[in-house]
Amino acid sequence: MVIGVLGTSDVDDDLLYQILVAFRTALANSLDTDGSSLVSMLRCITKVVPGAPRHGRYLPQVVWLAIALLQFGEVTHFAEAAKLLQASLETLDHQGVFDDQPIINTLFNARSPMEDVTQQIDQLLNLSFETNFSFALASIIFRGMRNPPTMGASSSLLYTLLRLTTHPRQSLETDGGPALRPVPPDALGYFLSLLATTPTHAAYWKLLRESGAGPGWLPESGTLEDERVPGVPRVAIGLLGIQDHHTAVLITSFLGSMLNSAGAEPEREIVFSLIADIAAVYPDVVAMVYGYPLLLTKCLLIIICRYESIQDRVVEAFANVSNPAILHAVGIIFRTSMLDPVWSSHVAMNGSASTLGGYADGVEHGPGRVQVLALEEMQMRGILMPHLLVPRSVGTKMLQWMVDLVSRIIE
């Protein structure tokens, strides 16, 4: 920690090298200790990162170390890994590294020497940064949004990612860009994740201003800061800029995953309403995501975990919710799903669909299976993983990969 305090103004690659070597040792020994030394070293690295040299050797690769720690999802160091990733990205931005090319290109270039390790981690979590960077990273970070001790660091990191991804486009608001420009495609994962932080119109408008979307989605300036505007914000489907079936599957699957762990009623209203609006344009996608629950193996470093479909949430809403907006949305979702040809054939073979809860756990046929296959084709099935952090005793293989990752960085 002393190095972290003293080294914030003048850090060279040699110092970063020594810290990373010590961190690799701490990682290798972490299962045999209480983990406090690992947390302390993460804080130390986060402290020295702002003083890293411009065009230094290690900082862009430290980004991937922080992402790997978030992928591990260990509860005691998740928040510190999020802070390290945020500090690393902000430092690179301050150094002007993202001025010449998009942030994604910069990070992929830094990842190349470590791909043999990083791809193994990606395959374990069933997420592909190559398929969609923002949805892969947002799925990993969003687990921290459901855990109170990590919520603040996770939301702050998501806002930083949103800003750094969209800031090259912000000037369009003053140079005649489209007033109803949608959120940039490479920022959608971060934007959707942050809907969990917008229970009021004022919070939602703040998110919109950071999103890279056109100013036409915002109300008149006098209303922007008014916390007294009643009701829950409604996200316009045009804001998402959905242009193809694959994007619709990613967005709707991500929203369904958010819904399965949502506790606050405003968030559930926002997400249910958005899925209902998507149903008007892509009814087959919503019917797919509505499907039966499945047992997914080797998920989140645990042997078996259960993915609950939107159907579970619709059943709960009809049974327990009195909110008219939610009931209206789930009615649309249910009717859309029942009219889909896949569901119609399933009902014809298995009886009436009039009983909402009339399905068996663990069924591997029907629309739920179609969704999983569609996501597997994109190497993005990890979007469905539960929003849980894991104890330190889980994931020995992942821990060894992180040790190997640090070795690649300092080679």
C-alpha positions as CSV (number, residue, x, y, z in Angstrom):
1,M,0.0,0.0,0.0
2,V,2.9,2.4,0.6
3,I,4.0,2.0,-3.0
4,G,0.4,2.8,-4.0
5,V,0.4,6.0,-2.1
6,L,3.9,7.2,-3.2
7,G,3.8,6.0,-6.8
8,T,0.8,7.9,-8.1
9,S,2.7,10.7,-9.7
10,D,5.7,9.0,-11.4
11,V,5.4,5.3,-12.3
12,D,7.6,3.6,-14.8
13,D,7.3,0.2,-16.4
14,D,9.9,-1.3,-14.1
15,L,7.8,-0.5,-11.1
16,L,4.7,-1.9,-12.7
17,Y,6.6,-5.0,-13.6
18,Q,7.7,-5.6,-10.0
19,I,4.1,-5.0,-8.7
20,L,2.7,-7.5,-11.3
21,V,5.3,-10.1,-10.3
22,A,4.3,-9.8,-6.7
23,F,0.6,-9.9,-7.7
24,R,1.2,-13.1,-9.6
25,T,2.7,-14.7,-6.5
26,A,-0.3,-13.5,-4.4
27,L,-2.7,-14.9,-6.9
28,A,-1.0,-18.3,-6.9
29,N,-1.2,-18.4,-3.1
30,S,-4.6,-16.9,-2.7
31,L,-6.5,-20.2,-2.1
32,D,-4.2,-20.9,0.9
33,T,-4.8,-17.5,2.5
34,D,-7.7,-15.3,3.5
35,G,-7.4,-13.2,0.4
36,S,-6.7,-10.0,2.2
37,S,-3.2,-9.6,0.6
38,L,-4.7,-10.0,-2.9
39,V,-7.2,-7.3,-2.2
40,S,-4.5,-5.0,-0.8
41,M,-2.4,-5.6,-3.9
42,L,-5.3,-4.8,-6.2
43,R,-5.8,-1.5,-4.4
44,C,-2.1,-0.8,-4.8
45,I,-2.2,-1.4,-8.6
46,T,-5.3,0.8,-8.8
47,K,-3.4,3.6,-7.0
48,V,-0.4,3.5,-9.2
49,V,-2.2,3.1,-12.5
50,P,-2.9,6.9,-13.0
51,G,0.8,7.5,-12.9
52,A,1.7,4.9,-15.6
53,P,3.7,6.2,-18.5
54,R,2.0,7.1,-21.8
55,H,2.5,4.3,-24.3
56,G,3.8,2.1,-21.5
57,R,4.0,-1.6,-22.0
58,Y,1.7,-2.9,-19.3
59,L,-1.3,-0.7,-18.8
60,P,-3.4,-1.8,-21.8
61,Q,-2.9,-5.4,-20.7
62,V,-3.8,-4.6,-17.1
63,V,-7.2,-3.9,-18.5
64,W,-7.6,-7.5,-19.4
65,L,-6.3,-8.6,-16.0
66,A,-9.1,-6.6,-14.4
67,I,-11.6,-8.1,-16.9
68,A,-10.4,-11.6,-16.0
69,L,-10.8,-10.9,-12.3
70,L,-14.4,-9.8,-13.0
71,Q,-15.0,-12.9,-15.0
72,F,-13.8,-15.0,-12.1
73,G,-16.5,-13.2,-10.1
74,E,-15.0,-13.8,-6.7
75,V,-17.1,-11.8,-4.1
76,T,-14.2,-10.4,-2.0
77,H,-12.3,-8.8,-4.9
78,F,-15.0,-8.0,-7.5
79,A,-15.3,-4.4,-6.4
80,E,-11.6,-3.9,-6.4
81,A,-11.3,-5.4,-9.9
82,A,-14.0,-3.1,-11.1
83,K,-12.1,-0.1,-9.7
84,L,-8.9,-1.3,-11.3
85,L,-10.6,-1.6,-14.7
86,Q,-12.2,1.9,-14.4
87,A,-8.8,3.5,-13.3
88,S,-7.0,1.8,-16.2
89,L,-9.5,2.9,-18.8
90,E,-9.7,6.4,-17.5
91,T,-5.9,6.7,-17.5
92,L,-5.6,5.4,-21.1
93,D,-8.3,7.9,-22.1
94,H,-6.5,10.8,-20.3
95,Q,-3.3,9.8,-22.1
96,G,-5.2,10.1,-25.4
97,V,-4.8,6.4,-26.3
98,F,-8.5,6.2,-27.5
99,D,-8.3,9.4,-29.6
100,D,-6.9,7.7,-32.7
101,Q,-9.0,4.5,-32.7
102,P,-12.1,3.1,-31.0
103,I,-11.6,1.8,-27.5
104,I,-12.5,-1.8,-28.7
105,N,-9.7,-1.8,-31.3
106,T,-7.2,-0.6,-28.7
107,L,-8.2,-3.3,-26.2
108,F,-8.2,-6.1,-28.8
109,N,-4.7,-5.1,-29.9
110,A,-3.5,-5.4,-26.2
111,R,-5.2,-8.8,-25.9
112,S,-3.4,-10.5,-28.8
113,P,-0.4,-11.7,-26.8
114,M,-2.6,-13.3,-24.2
115,E,-5.3,-14.8,-26.4
116,D,-4.5,-18.4,-25.6
117,V,-5.4,-17.7,-22.0
118,T,-8.2,-15.2,-22.4
119,Q,-10.1,-17.4,-24.9
120,Q,-10.1,-20.3,-22.5
121,I,-11.7,-18.0,-19.9
122,D,-14.3,-16.7,-22.5
123,Q,-15.2,-20.3,-23.5
124,L,-15.7,-21.3,-19.8
125,L,-18.2,-18.4,-19.4
126,N,-19.7,-18.9,-22.9
127,L,-19.2,-15.3,-23.8
128,S,-17.4,-13.9,-26.9
129,F,-16.0,-10.4,-26.9
130,E,-15.5,-10.8,-30.7
131,T,-19.3,-11.3,-31.2
132,N,-20.3,-8.3,-29.1
133,F,-17.9,-6.6,-26.8
134,S,-20.4,-4.5,-24.8
135,F,-22.9,-7.3,-24.2
136,A,-20.1,-9.7,-23.1
137,L,-18.5,-7.2,-20.7
138,A,-21.8,-5.9,-19.4
139,S,-23.0,-9.5,-18.6
140,I,-19.9,-9.9,-16.5
141,I,-20.1,-6.6,-14.7
142,F,-23.9,-6.8,-14.1
143,R,-23.4,-9.5,-11.5
144,G,-22.0,-6.8,-9.3
145,M,-25.1,-4.7,-9.7
146,R,-27.1,-7.3,-7.8
147,N,-24.8,-7.4,-4.8
148,P,-25.0,-4.3,-2.5
149,P,-21.2,-4.2,-1.6
150,T,-20.3,-4.2,-5.3
151,M,-23.1,-2.2,-6.8
152,G,-21.5,1.2,-6.5
153,A,-18.2,0.2,-8.2
154,S,-20.1,-1.8,-10.9
155,S,-22.4,1.1,-11.8
156,S,-19.5,3.6,-11.9
157,L,-17.6,1.3,-14.2
158,L,-20.5,0.9,-16.5
159,Y,-20.9,4.7,-16.8
160,T,-17.2,5.0,-17.6
161,L,-17.5,2.4,-20.3
162,L,-20.6,4.1,-21.7
163,R,-18.8,7.5,-21.8
164,L,-15.6,6.2,-23.3
165,T,-17.5,4.2,-26.0
166,T,-19.8,7.0,-27.0
167,H,-17.7,10.2,-26.4
168,P,-16.3,10.4,-30.0
169,R,-19.9,10.8,-31.1
170,Q,-21.0,13.4,-28.6
171,S,-20.1,16.2,-30.9
172,L,-22.8,15.1,-33.3
173,E,-25.4,16.8,-30.9
174,T,-24.0,20.2,-32.0
175,D,-23.1,19.6,-35.6
176,G,-26.4,18.6,-37.1
177,G,-26.5,14.9,-36.3
178,P,-29.9,13.1,-36.3
179,A,-32.0,14.2,-33.4
180,L,-33.4,10.7,-32.9
181,R,-30.1,9.0,-33.3
182,P,-30.2,5.6,-31.4
183,V,-27.7,4.5,-28.8
184,P,-24.5,3.4,-30.6
185,P,-24.5,-0.4,-31.1
186,D,-21.2,-0.9,-29.3
187,A,-22.6,0.8,-26.2
188,L,-26.0,-1.0,-25.9
189,G,-24.8,-3.5,-23.3
190,Y,-23.7,-0.8,-20.9
191,F,-26.9,1.3,-21.6
192,L,-29.3,-1.6,-20.9
193,S,-27.4,-2.5,-17.7
194,L,-27.7,1.0,-16.4
195,L,-31.4,1.0,-16.8
196,A,-31.4,-0.8,-13.4
197,T,-30.2,2.6,-11.9
198,T,-33.0,4.7,-13.4
199,P,-36.1,4.4,-11.3
200,T,-37.0,8.1,-12.0
201,H,-37.2,10.3,-15.1
202,A,-34.4,12.5,-13.9
203,A,-32.1,9.5,-13.5
204,Y,-33.1,8.1,-16.9
205,W,-32.5,11.5,-18.6
206,K,-29.0,11.6,-17.0
207,L,-28.3,8.2,-18.6
208,L,-29.6,9.4,-22.0
209,R,-27.3,12.3,-21.9
210,E,-24.3,9.9,-21.5
211,S,-25.6,7.3,-24.0
212,G,-24.5,8.9,-27.3
213,A,-28.1,8.9,-28.4
214,G,-29.5,12.0,-30.2
215,P,-31.0,14.9,-28.2
216,G,-34.4,14.3,-29.7
217,W,-35.1,11.6,-27.1
218,L,-34.8,14.1,-24.3
219,P,-37.6,16.4,-23.1
220,E,-37.3,20.2,-23.1
221,S,-34.5,21.5,-21.1
222,G,-36.7,22.9,-18.3
223,T,-37.9,19.4,-17.4
224,L,-34.5,17.6,-17.3
225,E,-33.7,18.2,-13.6
226,D,-37.2,18.0,-12.3
227,E,-37.4,15.1,-9.8
228,R,-41.1,15.6,-9.5
229,V,-42.0,14.2,-12.9
230,P,-44.3,11.3,-11.9
231,G,-44.2,7.7,-13.0
232,V,-41.5,5.3,-14.3
233,P,-39.5,6.2,-17.4
234,R,-40.4,4.4,-20.7
235,V,-37.6,3.4,-23.0
236,A,-38.5,3.9,-26.7
237,I,-37.7,0.9,-28.8
238,G,-36.3,3.2,-31.5
239,L,-33.6,4.2,-29.0
240,L,-32.1,0.7,-29.3
241,G,-31.6,0.9,-33.1
242,I,-32.4,-2.8,-33.6
243,Q,-31.7,-3.7,-37.2
244,D,-31.5,-7.4,-37.4
245,H,-32.6,-10.7,-35.7
246,H,-29.3,-11.4,-34.0
247,T,-29.3,-8.0,-32.2
248,A,-32.9,-8.6,-31.2
249,V,-32.0,-11.9,-29.7
250,L,-29.0,-10.4,-27.7
251,I,-31.1,-7.5,-26.4
252,T,-34.1,-9.5,-25.5
253,S,-32.1,-12.3,-23.8
254,F,-30.1,-9.7,-21.8
255,L,-33.3,-8.0,-20.7
256,G,-34.8,-11.3,-19.7
257,S,-31.7,-12.1,-17.7
258,M,-32.0,-8.7,-16.0
259,L,-35.7,-9.4,-15.3
260,N,-34.9,-12.7,-13.6
261,S,-32.8,-11.0,-10.9
262,A,-34.7,-7.7,-10.7
263,G,-36.1,-6.9,-7.3
264,A,-37.3,-3.3,-7.6
265,E,-40.7,-2.7,-9.2
266,P,-39.6,0.3,-11.3
267,E,-36.9,-1.8,-13.0
268,R,-39.3,-4.6,-13.6
269,E,-41.8,-2.1,-15.2
270,I,-39.1,-0.6,-17.4
271,V,-37.9,-4.1,-18.6
272,F,-41.3,-5.7,-19.0
273,S,-42.5,-2.7,-21.0
274,L,-39.4,-2.7,-23.3
275,I,-39.8,-6.4,-24.0
276,A,-43.5,-5.9,-24.8
277,D,-42.5,-3.2,-27.3
278,I,-39.9,-5.5,-28.9
279,A,-42.7,-8.1,-29.2
280,A,-44.5,-5.8,-31.7
281,V,-41.5,-5.9,-34.1
282,Y,-39.8,-9.2,-33.3
283,P,-42.6,-11.5,-31.9
284,D,-40.6,-14.7,-32.7
285,V,-37.7,-13.5,-30.5
286,V,-39.9,-12.6,-27.5
287,A,-41.7,-16.0,-27.9
288,M,-38.2,-17.7,-27.9
289,V,-37.1,-15.9,-24.8
290,Y,-40.5,-16.6,-23.1
291,G,-39.7,-20.3,-23.3
292,Y,-39.4,-23.2,-20.9
293,P,-36.7,-23.2,-18.1
294,L,-33.6,-25.3,-18.8
295,L,-30.8,-26.8,-16.9
296,L,-27.5,-25.4,-18.1
297,T,-24.4,-27.3,-17.2
298,K,-21.0,-25.9,-16.2
299,C,-22.5,-22.5,-15.7
300,L,-20.7,-19.8,-13.7
301,L,-18.1,-22.2,-12.5
302,I,-20.8,-24.2,-10.7
303,I,-21.7,-27.7,-11.8
304,I,-25.4,-27.0,-12.6
305,C,-27.5,-23.9,-12.5
306,R,-31.1,-23.2,-13.5
307,Y,-31.9,-20.5,-16.0
308,E,-35.4,-19.2,-15.4
309,S,-37.2,-18.0,-18.5
310,I,-39.4,-14.9,-18.8
311,Q,-42.3,-17.2,-18.4
312,D,-41.5,-17.6,-14.7
313,R,-41.6,-13.8,-14.2
314,V,-44.9,-13.5,-16.2
315,V,-46.5,-16.1,-14.0
316,E,-45.3,-14.2,-10.9
317,A,-46.6,-10.9,-12.3
318,F,-50.1,-12.2,-13.0
319,A,-50.3,-13.8,-9.6
320,N,-48.7,-11.1,-7.4
321,V,-48.5,-7.7,-9.1
322,S,-51.1,-4.9,-9.1
323,N,-49.1,-2.4,-11.2
324,P,-51.2,-1.7,-14.3
325,A,-48.2,-1.0,-16.5
326,I,-46.6,-4.3,-15.7
327,L,-49.8,-6.2,-16.1
328,H,-50.4,-4.6,-19.5
329,A,-46.8,-5.5,-20.6
330,V,-46.9,-9.1,-19.4
331,G,-50.3,-9.5,-21.1
332,I,-48.7,-8.5,-24.5
333,I,-45.7,-10.8,-23.9
334,F,-48.0,-13.8,-23.1
335,R,-50.4,-13.3,-26.0
336,T,-47.4,-12.8,-28.4
337,S,-45.8,-16.0,-27.3
338,M,-49.0,-18.0,-27.5
339,L,-49.5,-16.9,-31.1
340,D,-46.1,-17.9,-32.2
341,P,-46.0,-21.0,-34.4
342,V,-43.4,-22.7,-32.3
343,W,-45.5,-22.3,-29.2
344,S,-48.7,-23.2,-31.1
345,S,-47.1,-26.6,-32.2
346,H,-45.9,-27.2,-28.7
347,V,-49.3,-26.5,-27.2
348,A,-50.9,-28.8,-29.8
349,M,-48.7,-31.7,-28.7
350,N,-48.8,-31.0,-24.9
351,G,-52.3,-29.7,-24.2
352,S,-53.9,-26.3,-23.3
353,A,-51.7,-23.3,-22.7
354,S,-54.4,-21.7,-20.5
355,T,-52.6,-22.6,-17.3
356,L,-49.7,-20.2,-17.1
357,G,-47.7,-22.3,-14.8
358,G,-48.4,-25.6,-16.4
359,Y,-44.8,-26.6,-17.4
360,A,-42.3,-29.1,-16.0
361,D,-38.9,-28.1,-14.7
362,G,-35.9,-29.2,-16.8
363,V,-37.8,-29.6,-20.1
364,E,-35.2,-29.3,-22.9
365,H,-37.6,-28.9,-25.8
366,G,-39.7,-26.0,-27.1
367,P,-38.8,-22.3,-27.4
368,G,-36.3,-22.2,-24.5
369,R,-34.1,-24.6,-26.3
370,V,-34.3,-22.4,-29.5
371,Q,-33.0,-19.4,-27.5
372,V,-30.1,-21.3,-26.1
373,L,-29.1,-22.7,-29.5
374,A,-29.3,-19.2,-31.0
375,L,-27.1,-17.8,-28.3
376,E,-24.7,-20.7,-28.6
377,E,-24.4,-20.0,-32.3
378,M,-23.2,-16.5,-31.4
379,Q,-21.0,-17.9,-28.5
380,M,-23.1,-15.7,-26.1
381,R,-24.9,-18.2,-24.0
382,G,-23.3,-16.7,-20.9
383,I,-25.8,-13.8,-21.1
384,L,-28.2,-16.3,-19.4
385,M,-25.9,-16.9,-16.4
386,P,-27.3,-16.1,-13.0
387,H,-26.2,-12.7,-11.5
388,L,-24.3,-14.3,-8.7
389,L,-20.8,-13.8,-7.3
390,V,-18.9,-16.9,-6.2
391,P,-17.0,-17.8,-3.0
392,R,-13.2,-17.9,-3.1
393,S,-13.1,-21.7,-2.9
394,V,-14.8,-22.1,-6.4
395,G,-12.8,-22.0,-9.6
396,T,-9.3,-23.4,-9.1
397,K,-8.9,-23.7,-12.9
398,M,-9.9,-20.1,-13.4
399,L,-7.4,-19.0,-10.8
400,Q,-4.6,-20.8,-12.6
401,W,-5.6,-19.1,-15.8
402,M,-5.3,-15.7,-14.2
403,V,-1.8,-16.7,-12.9
404,D,-0.9,-17.6,-16.5
405,L,-2.4,-14.3,-17.7
406,V,-0.2,-12.3,-15.5
407,S,2.8,-14.4,-16.7
408,R,1.9,-13.4,-20.3
409,I,1.7,-9.7,-19.4
410,I,5.2,-9.6,-17.8
411,E,6.9,-11.9,-20.3
